[in-house]
Amino acid sequence: MNSLKRRSTNPALYGSSLIVLSSIFYGSYGIWTRLMGNSFGPYAQAWIKSALVVVLLAPFMFLGKRKWEPVRWRADRKWFLLLLFASWLASGPLYYAINHAGIGLAVLGMYSGALLMMFFCGWRFNGERYTADKFVATLLALLGLLCTSLPSFGTPKLIPLLLAFVSGLADGLCIGVCQRIKYNSSQITVIAWLLSVVVNLPMAFLLHEHAPELRFDTAWFYLFLFTLASIASSWPVVHGAKMIEAGVAGTLGLLEIVWALLFGAIFFHESPGVAAGVGAVCIVMAATVPYIKELRSHKPVVVEEQQA
């Protein structure tokens, strides 16, 4: 005999938790990049990783409960073009910035751009207001970014910093567009990674980048782990961003820096220092402000489940 069971869900809690979960895997990107070293060119590893993500995700798309919806190429061409453009600007400029200005300055520029773009996308696409709590969170986030980047401020360089900022704008635009496109999260994730192949493969060809010979070695093993981390980070952020405001998602995503500092200390015995520790605390506080505001603004939704 069937019966109905009632349970209470909070979309804001679920969406915010997914963003926090994704930040853990985003924070692990530095691990795989360090372990891969110079085995792959920046665009070569980007398109190969993106292709592997598509290959691994596609079977679940077709076998899962949510079927692949017909892609509205003409109706959604504006969003796909924006996503293609953002994917093109996300990898190359950041790689250049890291190699010419250091990780700290590159992170400062990238996340500053990403946070501001997420607030802009929320306002432009969804009519989100830039409220007082978001202003406080922005100040705390920028202070945290500045503190974590202090060790790299010995010889600041303007052009790499601007390129990192452009990369951050592109990352924020990717998430904002994925939030806007009306497909299920798995399908959007696959499309986004497929577009990443489309833009990064020609760049690798034009720059004559080569990947190591395809065989079982550590470089390919770490790239595969990087691919799994990319899947674990991209789907939660796409799905979670659909349930909360874009600005809140951008602020919560900054927790990636905290995880990156922690992973660096654990796996590479890095000592982030007092300034980075203060910066991490500021970032956690910045993520907490809109998180609490978002939870309070959404009442739990009662969902009825059918039981046998």
Legacy VTK file of the C-alpha trace (Angstrom):
# vtk DataFile Version 3.0
C-alpha trace
ASCII
DATASET POLYDATA
POINTS 308 float
0.000 0.000 0.000
1.308 3.395 -0.942
1.517 6.234 1.548
2.760 9.787 1.467
5.741 10.912 3.512
6.287 14.633 4.032
9.766 16.089 4.289
10.995 19.663 4.517
13.655 20.959 2.133
15.389 24.320 1.903
16.533 25.141 -1.646
18.929 27.822 -0.396
20.587 25.412 2.044
20.925 22.735 -0.638
22.217 25.144 -3.296
24.689 26.828 -0.941
25.954 23.460 0.278
26.609 22.401 -3.313
28.659 25.559 -3.934
30.707 24.901 -0.790
31.207 21.279 -1.883
32.381 22.395 -5.320
34.874 24.812 -3.726
36.648 21.841 -2.104
37.306 20.225 -5.476
38.145 23.561 -7.102
40.660 24.053 -4.300
42.332 20.768 -5.287
43.148 22.068 -8.786
46.498 23.356 -7.544
47.452 19.859 -6.402
46.994 18.303 -9.834
48.592 21.258 -11.616
51.680 21.028 -9.407
51.915 17.244 -9.844
51.495 17.433 -13.633
54.222 20.055 -13.873
55.164 20.982 -17.452
54.146 17.641 -18.953
51.244 19.283 -20.790
50.883 22.671 -22.417
48.217 24.886 -20.832
45.759 24.612 -23.729
46.649 20.975 -24.439
45.769 19.843 -20.940
42.648 22.018 -21.039
41.135 20.443 -24.150
42.167 16.879 -23.244
40.721 17.240 -19.756
37.531 18.782 -21.154
37.160 15.946 -23.665
37.611 13.354 -20.917
34.939 15.078 -18.818
32.491 14.905 -21.730
33.297 11.227 -22.382
32.819 10.303 -18.718
29.638 12.352 -18.197
27.815 11.570 -21.452
26.838 7.944 -20.574
25.288 9.085 -17.278
23.319 11.712 -19.172
21.712 9.165 -21.454
21.253 6.438 -18.841
20.042 8.666 -16.007
16.521 9.708 -15.089
16.866 13.134 -16.689
17.078 12.707 -20.429
18.992 14.917 -22.807
16.684 17.698 -23.891
16.712 18.926 -27.500
19.299 21.723 -27.622
17.737 24.992 -28.754
20.777 26.206 -30.683
19.012 29.075 -32.402
16.970 30.265 -29.425
19.913 30.030 -27.008
22.669 31.079 -29.408
23.339 34.247 -27.381
24.086 32.222 -24.242
26.176 29.657 -26.105
28.252 32.382 -27.761
28.817 34.036 -24.379
29.819 30.685 -22.903
32.164 30.011 -25.814
33.759 33.450 -25.447
34.149 33.050 -21.682
35.688 29.583 -22.080
38.246 31.035 -24.494
39.331 33.722 -21.988
39.347 31.558 -18.863
42.506 29.441 -19.280
45.168 31.213 -21.350
45.293 34.597 -19.557
45.416 32.940 -16.127
48.258 30.659 -17.171
50.235 33.673 -18.406
49.489 35.605 -15.201
50.632 32.784 -12.918
53.913 32.417 -14.798
54.669 36.151 -14.940
53.260 37.537 -11.695
53.157 34.594 -9.298
50.252 32.622 -7.892
49.317 35.218 -5.271
48.796 38.147 -7.640
47.117 35.901 -10.192
44.667 34.637 -7.571
43.982 38.192 -6.435
43.153 39.318 -9.961
41.180 36.225 -10.904
38.888 36.060 -7.890
38.364 39.800 -7.815
37.146 39.579 -11.397
35.045 36.474 -10.758
33.300 37.961 -7.720
32.477 41.234 -9.465
31.229 39.423 -12.581
28.971 37.164 -10.508
27.409 40.221 -8.878
27.018 41.813 -12.327
25.434 38.669 -13.822
23.039 38.445 -10.900
21.960 42.059 -11.458
21.865 41.958 -15.272
20.331 38.516 -15.834
18.200 38.000 -12.719
17.531 41.479 -11.339
19.391 40.776 -8.081
20.015 43.797 -5.848
23.425 44.706 -4.469
22.374 44.842 -0.830
24.253 45.947 2.285
25.180 42.383 3.250
26.676 41.814 -0.212
28.669 45.042 0.140
30.085 43.864 3.487
30.843 40.437 1.990
32.604 42.066 -0.972
34.840 44.181 1.296
35.721 41.145 3.435
36.394 39.056 0.324
38.671 41.662 -1.265
40.516 42.120 2.039
40.964 38.357 2.257
42.214 38.179 -1.331
44.661 40.998 -0.653
46.029 39.310 2.477
46.470 35.925 0.794
48.293 37.626 -2.086
50.731 39.717 0.006
53.699 37.316 -0.425
53.638 37.971 -4.194
53.644 41.754 -3.986
57.429 42.130 -4.157
57.465 42.974 -7.869
53.878 43.615 -8.985
53.250 43.607 -12.724
50.245 45.352 -14.201
49.666 43.370 -17.421
49.662 39.876 -15.822
47.402 41.173 -13.044
44.957 42.568 -15.623
45.015 39.281 -17.536
44.223 37.391 -14.346
41.351 39.799 -13.743
40.062 39.074 -17.270
40.272 35.338 -16.557
38.225 35.867 -13.402
35.616 37.839 -15.325
35.409 34.933 -17.780
34.969 32.369 -14.992
32.215 34.439 -13.397
30.509 34.845 -16.772
30.596 31.074 -17.340
28.764 30.438 -14.075
26.330 33.297 -14.675
25.444 31.994 -18.143
25.098 28.394 -16.908
22.726 29.704 -14.260
20.632 31.345 -16.956
20.394 28.539 -19.545
17.216 26.508 -19.014
18.471 22.935 -19.272
19.074 20.431 -16.507
22.371 20.826 -14.680
24.004 17.688 -16.101
23.274 18.725 -19.668
24.579 22.254 -19.117
27.755 20.830 -17.577
28.362 18.595 -20.596
27.693 21.460 -23.040
30.057 23.795 -21.153
32.905 21.263 -21.217
32.223 20.486 -24.884
32.555 24.179 -25.713
35.820 24.185 -23.756
37.143 21.532 -26.140
36.034 23.637 -29.122
37.990 26.720 -28.007
41.069 25.138 -26.400
41.875 22.563 -29.095
42.538 25.192 -31.812
44.637 27.240 -29.371
46.803 24.205 -28.581
47.194 23.580 -32.323
48.084 27.206 -33.117
50.671 27.363 -30.313
52.123 23.967 -31.291
51.545 22.501 -27.854
52.110 18.794 -27.480
50.923 16.297 -24.911
53.168 13.456 -23.705
52.906 10.083 -25.413
49.701 8.289 -24.455
50.813 5.601 -22.029
50.395 4.768 -18.382
52.614 7.217 -16.524
52.231 9.680 -13.672
51.444 12.684 -15.875
48.420 11.023 -17.470
47.353 9.569 -14.112
47.337 13.031 -12.509
45.467 14.428 -15.513
42.809 11.747 -15.014
42.503 12.680 -11.334
42.295 16.324 -12.422
39.430 15.306 -14.710
37.543 13.616 -11.863
38.042 16.709 -9.695
36.724 18.862 -12.549
33.557 16.763 -12.758
33.104 16.887 -8.988
33.499 20.670 -8.987
31.571 21.704 -12.103
28.242 19.893 -11.693
27.644 21.059 -8.072
28.418 24.685 -8.918
26.102 24.649 -11.963
23.285 22.952 -10.045
23.768 24.973 -6.869
23.929 28.314 -8.704
20.419 27.696 -10.023
19.036 27.714 -6.474
20.677 30.804 -4.996
21.618 34.298 -6.120
24.626 34.631 -8.421
26.378 37.043 -6.030
25.997 34.608 -3.146
27.366 31.790 -5.304
30.367 33.941 -6.233
31.141 34.774 -2.613
30.790 31.166 -1.433
33.064 30.078 -4.279
35.893 32.088 -2.718
36.202 29.299 -0.141
38.265 27.579 -2.819
41.203 29.737 -1.724
40.898 28.485 1.845
40.898 24.867 0.667
43.844 25.549 -1.662
45.885 26.960 1.239
44.969 23.935 3.366
45.841 21.434 0.637
49.141 23.209 -0.018
50.071 22.910 3.655
49.068 19.232 3.827
50.480 17.871 0.549
53.382 20.225 -0.200
54.303 21.398 3.313
53.743 25.016 2.318
53.637 27.624 5.075
51.035 30.224 4.085
52.036 32.656 6.843
50.077 34.967 9.106
48.811 37.245 6.313
47.355 34.313 4.380
45.760 33.002 7.577
44.102 36.366 8.193
42.995 36.403 4.562
41.465 32.942 4.912
39.493 34.061 7.976
38.207 37.128 6.070
37.122 34.940 3.157
35.260 32.559 5.474
33.530 35.559 7.070
32.703 36.944 3.610
31.106 33.630 2.636
29.182 33.423 5.915
27.420 36.807 5.588
25.437 36.124 2.382
25.060 32.445 3.298
23.120 33.267 6.466
21.141 35.970 4.646
20.222 33.523 1.881
19.077 30.854 4.334
16.879 33.280 6.244
15.254 34.582 3.063
14.057 31.147 1.899
11.475 29.193 3.820
11.683 25.401 3.744
9.521 23.766 1.089
7.414 20.779 2.115
7.765 17.977 -0.396
5.519 14.932 -0.448
7.231 11.652 -1.261
5.402 8.476 -2.187
6.285 5.390 -0.197
5.403 1.818 -0.964
LINES 1 309
308 0 1 2 3 4 5 6 7 8 9 10 11 12 13 14 15 16 17 18 19 20 21 22 23 24 25 26 27 28 29 30 31 32 33 34 35 36 37 38 39 40 41 42 43 44 45 46 47 48 49 50 51 52 53 54 55 56 57 58 59 60 61 62 63 64 65 66 67 68 69 70 71 72 73 74 75 76 77 78 79 80 81 82 83 84 85 86 87 88 89 90 91 92 93 94 95 96 97 98 99 100 101 102 103 104 105 106 107 108 109 110 111 112 113 114 115 116 117 118 119 120 121 122 123 124 125 126 127 128 129 130 131 132 133 134 135 136 137 138 139 140 141 142 143 144 145 146 147 148 149 150 151 152 153 154 155 156 157 158 159 160 161 162 163 164 165 166 167 168 169 170 171 172 173 174 175 176 177 178 179 180 181 182 183 184 185 186 187 188 189 190 191 192 193 194 195 196 197 198 199 200 201 202 203 204 205 206 207 208 209 210 211 212 213 214 215 216 217 218 219 220 221 222 223 224 225 226 227 228 229 230 231 232 233 234 235 236 237 238 239 240 241 242 243 244 245 246 247 248 249 250 251 252 253 254 255 256 257 258 259 260 261 262 263 264 265 266 267 268 269 270 271 272 273 274 275 276 277 278 279 280 281 282 283 284 285 286 287 288 289 290 291 292 293 294 295 296 297 298 299 300 301 302 303 304 305 306 307
